[in-house]
Amino acid sequence: MRRTSAPRAGGAAGASSAAGAPDPAAARGPAAVAPQGTLDDAPRPVRVSGRTAADPAAGPVRSSARQGSSAVPVGADQPAAAAARAPRQTAPVGPGRARPAGPQGPGRPASPVGPLGAGEGAAPPAAPRRRRRRGRVVAAVVVVVLVLLLAWPVGLLLWADGKIQHVSALSGAADTPGTTYLLAGSDSREDGAIEDPDTVGARTDTILLLQVPESGPAALISLPRDTYTDIPGFAPNKLNSAFSWGGAPLLVETVEGLTGLTVDHYVEIGFGGVEQIVDSLGGVELCLDGSTGITFPVNDANSGLVWDAPGCKTVDGVQALAYSRMRYADPSGDIGRGLRQRALISAVAAKAENPSLLFQPGKQVSLVDAGTGVLTASDETGIVDLGRLALAFRAATGPDGITGTPPILDMDYRPGGAGSTVLLDPDQTPTFFAAIRDGSLEPGVVGGVPGS
């Protein structure tokens, strides 16, 4: 529909110019004068302070004028709301200066209005930026904590591995199925800690064979220290004489000849250091009853153990060491002492597995320092092997494991030249160790004092 034309607001100025009066618009040159269009033409864009204004009904129209040219101010009939999309602002708009969004032209979505004003290029809100900065800080803290949580146990393991003393102990014999650990608990008589008139120098009072078969239950077998056996290069004698005469290598070779099992890992525990380990754990719970014929109260002068009545109690390092050494007040002698030594090792392992230790780095360091200080392992044995040994020990002493001794024929065998010894049953012993090797024995307690 054709519209009726109305005189432009600038008409008076044109008349005045025709009368000879100077026209300010004309003085600025032809580029500054808005062209006079016909009534039917769409309004042409007018440059306003670097932005293009157009009739709202016609939609935004780009100006052909180059950026930076002069512009005619918008008249009263050309509201600022008709301005087309503006170029990116380079200066922030303060409060109250944000202009409303222009009308939506054909095919052009209206620009959202942000805190810095309408149109493209509006700066993002400040609050999301602060949230992103806080998120980055939190993420960085989490990463640092995770690194520390991972680095601490790794560093502790490496430190512990470096503190283990090593000895060339293995014989190099052909492997046998499964994994075989030989644990020897040693005591020195020369420091006066143990009063044993029959023994001079270092002897091993605890000899444990831990077998992990390829399938079947793990077995922890106590080899009585007085077991009468062949010793390579020497006349037959007590098993612990091998350690006194040839140290760890001769003990390993003697045990391999006795059991038919090749030792894969040798670990020697200085029982003189058990006191420090127990104290670093804050004590352990141990039990003593009359199952081996012990009568109460116990007051053993040789070991220093004092126990008033059957039952369990928490003991410190000194009492734990006496508990593991006592044999003269036990009618079963070395057999009963082996039971208590296994009980002590189990108690220490159980206390060390307490989850609360994870949050006590100081106690962890103290425990590792005390533990590695009393350990001597074969050259091929590292901290990871000791960890596997601990798991195997727990499996063997659990409900699905095997504990005890080999078949014993005589607890007081006197062959001459060796005093009172323990004689293993020559007929049953080879079959017993073959079953341990193959994992064919049923879980439970085996051996022990004959007839008990």
C-alpha positions in Angstrom: 0.0 0.0 0.0 1.4 3.4 -1.0 2.0 5.8 1.8 1.4 9.6 1.8 4.6 11.5 1.9 5.3 13.9 4.7 7.8 16.8 4.5 11.2 15.9 5.9 12.3 17.5 9.1 15.2 19.0 7.3 12.9 20.9 4.8 13.2 24.2 6.5 16.9 24.1 6.4 16.7 23.4 2.6 14.5 26.5 2.1 16.8 28.6 4.1 19.7 27.5 2.0 17.8 28.4 -1.2 17.3 31.9 0.2 21.0 32.3 0.3 21.7 31.5 3.9 24.7 29.1 4.4 23.8 25.5 4.8 26.0 23.8 7.5 25.3 20.4 6.0 26.3 21.6 2.6 29.5 23.1 4.0 30.6 19.6 5.2 30.4 18.3 1.6 28.1 16.0 -0.3 29.1 12.9 1.6 27.5 14.2 4.8 24.1 15.0 3.2 21.5 12.3 3.4 20.1 11.6 -0.1 16.5 12.6 -0.8 14.7 9.4 -1.8 11.3 8.9 -3.2 8.3 8.1 -1.0 8.2 4.5 -2.3 11.9 3.9 -1.6 13.0 2.1 1.6 14.8 4.5 3.9 18.5 4.5 3.3 20.9 3.8 6.1 22.4 6.7 8.0 25.8 6.4 9.7 25.5 7.3 13.4 28.7 7.5 15.4 30.1 4.4 13.6 26.8 2.5 13.6 24.2 2.1 10.9 20.5 3.1 11.6 17.6 2.1 9.4 13.9 2.1 9.4 12.6 -0.7 11.7 10.1 -1.8 9.1 12.7 -2.3 6.4 15.1 -4.3 8.6 18.8 -3.5 8.9 20.5 -2.4 5.8 24.3 -2.0 5.5 25.7 1.3 4.7 27.9 1.8 1.7 29.8 4.5 3.4 33.3 3.6 4.5 34.1 3.3 8.1 35.4 6.6 9.5 33.4 8.9 7.2 31.3 11.7 8.5 27.7 11.0 9.6 24.5 12.9 9.9 22.9 12.9 13.4 19.7 10.8 13.7 16.6 12.9 13.6 13.6 12.7 15.8 11.9 10.4 13.3 14.8 8.0 13.3 15.0 6.4 16.8 18.1 4.7 18.0 16.2 1.4 18.3 16.4 1.2 14.5 20.2 0.9 14.6 21.6 -2.2 12.9 24.0 -4.6 14.5 27.0 -2.7 15.8 30.6 -3.8 15.4 32.5 -5.1 18.5 32.8 -2.6 21.2 36.3 -1.8 22.4 35.4 0.0 25.6 33.3 -1.4 28.4 29.9 0.1 28.8 29.1 1.3 32.3 25.9 0.9 34.2 23.0 2.5 32.5 24.7 2.8 29.2 23.7 -0.5 27.7 21.5 0.1 24.6 18.6 -2.2 23.8 18.9 -4.9 21.2 18.0 -3.9 17.7 15.1 -5.5 15.9 15.6 -8.9 14.5 16.2 -8.7 10.8 15.4 -11.4 8.3 17.5 -14.5 9.0 19.4 -12.8 11.8 18.9 -13.9 15.4 18.8 -11.2 17.9 22.0 -10.9 19.9 21.7 -11.6 23.6 21.9 -8.7 26.0 24.7 -9.2 28.5 26.1 -7.0 31.3 28.2 -5.1 28.8 25.4 -4.3 26.4 23.7 -5.8 23.4 25.2 -7.1 20.2 28.1 -9.3 19.2 31.3 -9.0 21.2 29.6 -8.6 24.6 32.1 -9.7 27.3 31.1 -13.0 29.2 29.8 -12.6 32.7 32.3 -12.2 35.4 30.8 -14.8 37.7 31.4 -17.8 35.4 35.1 -16.7 35.0 35.5 -16.7 38.8 33.9 -20.2 39.0 36.2 -21.4 36.3 39.2 -20.0 38.2 38.1 -21.7 41.4 37.5 -25.0 39.5 41.1 -24.9 38.2 42.5 -24.3 41.7 40.5 -27.2 43.1 41.6 -29.5 40.2 45.3 -28.5 40.8 45.0 -29.3 44.6 43.4 -32.7 43.8 46.2 -33.6 41.4 48.9 -32.7 44.0 47.1 -34.8 46.7 46.9 -37.8 44.3 50.6 -37.5 43.4 51.5 -37.4 47.1 49.3 -40.4 47.9 50.9 -42.4 45.1 54.5 -41.2 45.6 54.5 -41.9 49.4 54.0 -45.7 49.3 56.3 -46.0 46.2 59.0 -43.9 48.0 58.5 -45.9 51.2 58.9 -49.2 49.3 62.1 -48.0 47.5 63.5 -46.7 50.8 62.7 -50.0 52.5 64.2 -52.0 49.6 67.4 -50.1 49.9 67.6 -50.9 53.7 67.4 -54.7 53.3 70.7 -56.5 54.0 71.5 -59.2 51.6 73.5 -62.4 51.7 74.6 -64.9 49.1 72.5 -67.9 50.4 71.0 -69.8 47.6 72.5 -73.0 46.3 71.6 -72.8 42.7 70.0 -76.2 42.7 67.4 -77.1 40.1 64.0 -75.6 40.7 61.2 -77.6 42.2 57.5 -76.8 41.6 55.9 -73.9 43.5 57.7 -71.2 45.5 59.7 -72.2 48.6 60.7 -69.7 51.3 63.1 -70.5 54.1 62.8 -68.3 57.2 65.5 -68.5 59.9 65.2 -66.7 63.2 68.7 -66.1 64.6 69.9 -65.2 68.0 73.5 -64.4 69.2 74.6 -65.9 72.5 77.8 -63.7 72.5 75.9 -60.5 73.6 74.6 -62.2 76.7 71.0 -61.7 75.7 70.4 -65.4 75.8 71.7 -67.7 78.5 72.2 -71.1 76.8 75.2 -73.0 78.2 75.0 -75.6 75.4 75.4 -73.1 72.5 78.2 -70.7 71.6 78.0 -67.9 69.0 75.1 -67.4 66.6 72.5 -70.2 66.1 69.2 -70.3 64.5 66.5 -71.3 66.9 63.7 -70.8 64.4 63.6 -72.6 61.0 60.4 -72.3 59.1 59.7 -73.7 55.6 56.9 -71.8 53.7 55.8 -73.6 50.6 53.4 -72.1 48.1 52.4 -74.8 45.6 51.3 -74.2 42.1 47.8 -75.3 43.3 46.6 -76.3 46.7 47.0 -74.9 50.2 50.1 -72.9 51.3 52.0 -74.7 54.1 54.1 -73.3 57.0 56.2 -76.1 58.5 58.4 -75.7 61.5 61.6 -77.7 61.3 62.8 -78.4 64.9 66.2 -76.8 65.4 67.4 -80.1 67.0 66.4 -82.2 64.0 69.0 -84.9 63.4 70.1 -84.7 59.8 73.0 -84.9 57.3 75.0 -81.8 57.0 77.0 -81.5 53.7 80.8 -81.6 54.5 80.2 -82.6 58.1 79.0 -85.5 60.2 75.3 -85.7 60.9 74.2 -83.4 63.6 71.5 -81.0 64.7 70.0 -78.9 62.0 70.9 -75.6 63.5 74.5 -76.6 63.6 74.6 -76.0 59.9 74.0 -72.3 60.4 76.6 -72.1 63.1 79.2 -73.9 60.9 78.5 -72.5 57.5 76.0 -69.6 57.9 73.0 -69.2 55.5 74.5 -71.0 52.5 75.1 -74.2 54.5 71.7 -74.0 56.2 69.9 -73.7 52.8 71.8 -76.6 51.4 71.1 -78.8 54.5 67.3 -77.9 54.4 67.2 -78.7 50.7 68.7 -82.2 51.3 66.3 -82.8 54.2 63.1 -81.8 52.4 63.8 -82.3 48.7 62.6 -78.7 48.0 64.8 -76.1 46.3 64.8 -72.8 48.3 63.8 -69.8 46.2 64.1 -67.1 48.9 66.0 -67.1 52.1 65.0 -64.6 54.9 66.8 -64.3 58.2 65.1 -62.6 61.1 67.2 -61.3 64.0 65.0 -62.1 67.0 67.0 -59.6 68.9 65.2 -56.9 66.8 61.7 -58.2 67.4 61.6 -56.0 70.5 61.8 -52.9 68.3 59.3 -54.1 65.8 56.7 -54.9 68.5 57.3 -51.6 70.3 56.9 -49.7 67.0 53.5 -51.2 66.6 52.5 -50.3 70.2 52.5 -53.9 71.4 50.8 -57.0 70.1 48.3 -59.5 71.6 49.7 -63.0 72.4 48.1 -66.0 74.0 49.4 -68.8 76.2 47.5 -71.8 77.3 48.2 -75.3 78.6 47.8 -77.1 75.2 51.5 -78.2 75.2 51.4 -79.2 78.9 52.6 -75.8 80.3 51.7 -75.3 84.0 51.0 -71.9 85.4 52.2 -69.5 86.7 55.2 -69.5 84.2 58.4 -68.0 85.5 61.1 -69.1 83.0 64.6 -67.9 84.1 66.2 -68.6 80.8 63.9 -66.6 78.6 62.6 -64.2 81.2 58.9 -65.0 80.4 56.5 -64.5 83.3 52.8 -65.4 82.7 50.4 -65.7 85.6 47.5 -67.6 84.2 46.3 -69.1 80.8 44.8 -66.5 78.5 45.7 -63.6 76.2 47.2 -60.2 76.8 48.9 -57.3 75.0 52.6 -57.4 75.5 55.5 -55.0 74.7 58.7 -55.9 72.9 60.5 -57.3 75.9 57.7 -59.7 76.8 57.1 -60.7 73.1 60.8 -61.6 72.8 60.7 -63.7 75.9 57.5 -65.4 74.7 59.2 -66.4 71.4 62.3 -67.8 73.2 60.8 -69.8 76.0 61.2 -73.5 75.8 62.5 -74.9 79.2 59.2 -74.3 80.9 57.4 -76.1 78.1 57.3 -79.9 78.3 57.2 -80.0 74.4 60.4 -78.1 74.3 61.3 -77.0 70.7 57.9 -78.0 69.3 56.0 -75.6 71.7 58.5 -72.8 71.0 57.9 -73.2 67.3 54.2 -72.7 67.9 54.8 -69.5 69.9 57.2 -68.1 67.3 54.6 -68.7 64.5 52.0 -67.0 66.8 54.2 -64.0 67.3 54.9 -63.5 63.6 51.2 -63.8 62.9 50.4 -61.2 65.6 53.0 -58.8 64.2 51.7 -59.2 60.6 48.1 -58.7 61.8 48.9 -55.5 63.6 50.9 -54.2 60.7 47.9 -54.7 58.4 45.8 -52.4 60.5 44.3 -49.8 58.1 44.9 -47.0 60.6 48.6 -47.3 59.8 47.8 -45.8 56.4 47.2 -42.4 58.1 50.2 -42.6 60.3 53.3 -41.9 58.2 55.6 -41.6 61.2 54.6 -45.0 62.5 55.0 -46.5 59.0 58.6 -45.2 58.9 59.3 -46.5 62.4 57.9 -49.9 61.5 59.8 -50.2 58.2 63.0 -49.0 59.8 62.7 -51.5 62.6 61.6 -54.3 60.3 64.3 -53.9 57.7 66.9 -53.5 60.4 66.4 -57.1 61.5 66.1 -58.7 58.1 68.7 -60.3 56.0 67.6 -61.7 52.6 69.1 -63.7 49.8 70.6 -61.6 47.0 67.7 -62.4 44.7 65.0 -61.4 47.3 63.6 -57.8 47.3 60.9 -55.9 49.0 58.2 -57.2 46.6 59.2 -60.8 47.4 58.9 -60.0 51.1 55.4 -58.7 50.4 54.5 -62.0 48.7 56.1 -63.9 51.6 53.8 -62.0 54.0 50.7 -62.8 51.9 51.8 -66.5 51.7 52.4 -66.6 55.5 48.9 -65.2 56.1 47.4 -67.8 53.8 49.2 -70.7 55.4 48.2 -69.6 59.0 44.6 -69.1 58.0 41.8 -71.6 58.0 42.7 -72.8 54.5 46.4 -73.3 55.2 48.6 -76.0 56.7 50.8 -75.5 59.8 52.8 -77.9 61.9 55.9 -80.1 61.8 57.1 -83.0 59.7 56.3 -86.5 61.1 58.4 -87.0 64.3 59.5 -90.4 65.4 61.5 -89.6 68.6 61.7 -86.3 70.6 64.8 -87.5 72.5 67.0 -89.3 70.1 70.6 -89.7 71.3 72.9 -90.9 68.5 76.0 -90.0 70.4 78.2 -86.9 69.9 75.2 -84.6 69.3 73.2 -84.8 72.6 69.5 -85.0 72.6 68.0 -84.6 69.1 64.7 -84.8 67.3 64.4 -87.8 64.9 62.0 -87.4 62.0 60.2 -90.5 60.8 62.4 -91.8 57.9 59.5 -93.6 56.2 56.9 -90.8 56.2 59.1 -87.7 55.9 59.9 -87.9 52.1 56.2 -88.5 51.3 55.2 -85.7 53.5 57.4 -83.1 51.8 56.4 -84.3 48.4 52.7 -83.7 49.3 53.6 -80.3 50.6 55.4 -79.5 47.3 52.4 -80.7 45.2 49.7 -79.1 47.4 47.9 -82.4 47.9 47.6 -82.2 51.7 44.3 -81.2 53.3 44.3 -77.9 55.2 44.9 -78.2 59.0 47.5 -78.9 61.6 50.1 -81.7 60.9 52.8 -83.4 62.8 53.6 -82.3 66.3 54.7 -84.3 69.4 54.4 -88.1 68.7 51.3 -89.5 70.4 49.8 -86.2 71.3 
